[in-house]
Amino acid sequence: MSTILLSIGSNTFAKTNIDKAKRMLSFLFPDIVFSEPILTEPEDDKYAYLFRNVLAKANTEMSPEEVIDKIKQTERAVGRTPRDKYLGRMIIDIDLIQYDGRILRPQDYERDYVQQLLPTLPEPGVTEISTPAPDTTADFDSLEEEDI
């Protein structure tokens, strides 16, 4: 089992497109966990709009090549086309930046938002245990008429 780190970004209908990608990735990697989103300035002049970025971590039996193939399929399913980059829009961008401890995309790994979000990312398959909220609904059937 290998642990992967994905970088997910969008600057066009970003929340919607990242949410779609997260749902699709959750089917591919059932124990995947996501960071909170962060807004970043584009690093390339061809992009005019802010990017919404999220990190994801998961465990997988897939090889790096299989993971890349699956994330490229996910990008196309969300709506990415080859000409989007030339138009200054990024419908969705998903990159495999780390596989089993090996950094595959050093420039991406060193980006400020990656370094900022990395410590906040829980381990895959670990869910936070929360205490249930107290039941605040009233039992109206047991109320007397004068109570209402």
C-alpha positions as CSV (number, residue, x, y, z in Angstrom):
1,M,0.0,0.0,0.0
2,S,1.4,3.4,-1.0
3,T,0.4,6.8,0.2
4,I,-0.2,9.5,-2.4
5,L,-0.4,13.3,-2.2
6,L,-2.5,15.1,-4.8
7,S,-2.8,18.8,-5.5
8,I,-6.2,19.9,-6.8
9,G,-6.8,23.4,-8.3
10,S,-9.3,25.4,-10.3
11,N,-9.9,29.0,-11.2
12,T,-13.3,28.5,-13.1
13,F,-16.4,27.7,-11.1
14,A,-13.8,26.5,-8.7
15,K,-15.9,25.3,-5.7
16,T,-18.2,23.4,-8.0
17,N,-15.5,21.8,-10.0
18,I,-13.3,20.9,-7.0
19,D,-16.4,19.4,-5.3
20,K,-17.0,17.2,-8.4
21,A,-13.4,16.1,-8.5
22,K,-13.5,15.3,-4.8
23,R,-16.5,13.1,-5.2
24,M,-14.9,11.2,-8.1
25,L,-11.6,10.8,-6.3
26,S,-13.5,9.4,-3.3
27,F,-14.7,6.6,-5.5
28,L,-11.2,5.8,-6.7
29,F,-9.6,6.2,-3.2
30,P,-12.1,5.3,-0.5
31,D,-9.9,6.5,2.4
32,I,-9.0,9.8,0.8
33,V,-8.8,12.9,3.0
34,F,-8.9,16.5,1.8
35,S,-7.5,19.7,3.2
36,E,-9.5,22.9,3.6
37,P,-9.4,25.0,0.4
38,I,-7.1,28.0,0.0
39,L,-7.2,30.8,-2.5
40,T,-3.9,31.6,-4.3
41,E,-2.8,34.1,-6.9
42,P,-2.0,32.7,-10.3
43,E,1.7,32.1,-10.9
44,D,1.4,32.4,-14.6
45,D,0.4,35.6,-16.4
46,K,-2.0,33.8,-18.7
47,Y,-4.4,33.2,-15.7
48,A,-6.4,36.2,-14.7
49,Y,-8.4,34.7,-11.8
50,L,-7.6,33.4,-8.3
51,F,-7.1,29.7,-7.9
52,R,-8.8,27.6,-5.3
53,N,-6.4,24.8,-4.2
54,V,-6.9,21.7,-2.1
55,L,-4.5,18.9,-1.1
56,A,-5.6,15.3,-0.9
57,K,-3.9,12.3,0.6
58,A,-4.9,8.6,0.1
59,N,-3.6,5.1,0.2
60,T,-3.6,3.0,-3.0
61,E,-2.4,-0.2,-4.5
62,M,-2.1,1.5,-7.9
63,S,1.2,2.3,-9.5
64,P,2.1,6.0,-10.1
65,E,1.3,5.6,-13.8
66,E,-2.1,4.1,-12.9
67,V,-2.8,7.0,-10.5
68,I,-1.9,9.6,-13.1
69,D,-4.1,7.9,-15.7
70,K,-7.1,7.9,-13.2
71,I,-6.6,11.5,-12.3
72,K,-6.4,12.6,-15.9
73,Q,-9.6,10.7,-16.6
74,T,-11.1,12.6,-13.6
75,E,-10.0,15.9,-15.0
76,R,-11.7,15.1,-18.3
77,A,-14.9,13.9,-16.6
78,V,-15.1,17.2,-14.6
79,G,-14.8,19.1,-17.9
80,R,-11.1,20.0,-18.6
81,T,-10.2,20.4,-22.2
82,P,-6.8,20.9,-23.8
83,R,-7.7,24.5,-25.0
84,D,-8.7,25.7,-21.5
85,K,-5.1,26.6,-20.6
86,Y,-4.8,28.8,-23.7
87,L,-8.0,30.6,-22.7
88,G,-6.6,31.4,-19.2
89,R,-9.0,29.1,-17.4
90,M,-8.4,26.0,-15.4
91,I,-11.5,24.0,-15.0
92,I,-9.7,21.4,-12.9
93,D,-6.0,20.5,-12.4
94,I,-5.1,17.4,-10.4
95,D,-1.4,16.5,-10.0
96,L,0.3,13.6,-8.3
97,I,3.0,15.4,-6.4
98,Q,4.1,12.6,-4.0
99,Y,4.0,8.8,-4.2
100,D,5.1,6.6,-1.3
101,G,7.4,9.3,0.1
102,R,9.0,10.2,-3.3
103,I,8.4,13.8,-4.4
104,L,7.4,13.5,-8.1
105,R,6.8,17.2,-8.7
106,P,9.4,19.2,-6.6
107,Q,8.3,22.6,-8.0
108,D,4.6,21.9,-7.0
109,Y,5.6,20.4,-3.7
110,E,7.5,23.6,-2.8
111,R,4.6,25.9,-3.5
112,D,3.6,28.1,-0.6
113,Y,0.0,26.7,-0.4
114,V,1.2,23.1,-0.4
115,Q,3.6,23.8,2.4
116,Q,0.9,25.7,4.3
117,L,-1.8,23.0,3.8
118,L,0.4,19.9,4.3
119,P,0.6,20.0,8.1
120,T,-3.2,20.4,8.3
121,L,-3.9,17.2,6.3
122,P,-5.0,14.2,8.3
123,E,-3.7,10.7,7.5
124,P,-5.9,8.8,5.0
125,G,-8.6,6.7,6.6
126,V,-8.5,8.5,9.9
127,T,-11.7,10.3,10.7
128,E,-12.0,12.7,13.5
129,I,-14.3,11.5,16.3
130,S,-16.8,14.1,17.3
131,T,-19.2,14.0,20.1
132,P,-22.8,14.1,19.0
133,A,-24.8,17.3,19.5
134,P,-27.5,17.1,22.2
135,D,-31.0,16.5,20.9
136,T,-32.7,19.9,21.0
137,T,-35.9,18.9,19.3
138,A,-38.9,19.1,21.6
139,D,-41.3,16.2,22.0
140,F,-44.5,18.2,21.1
141,D,-46.7,15.2,21.6
142,S,-46.1,15.3,25.4
143,L,-46.8,19.0,25.7
144,E,-50.0,20.1,27.4
145,E,-52.2,22.6,25.7
146,E,-51.3,25.3,28.2
147,D,-47.5,24.7,27.5
148,I,-47.9,25.7,23.9
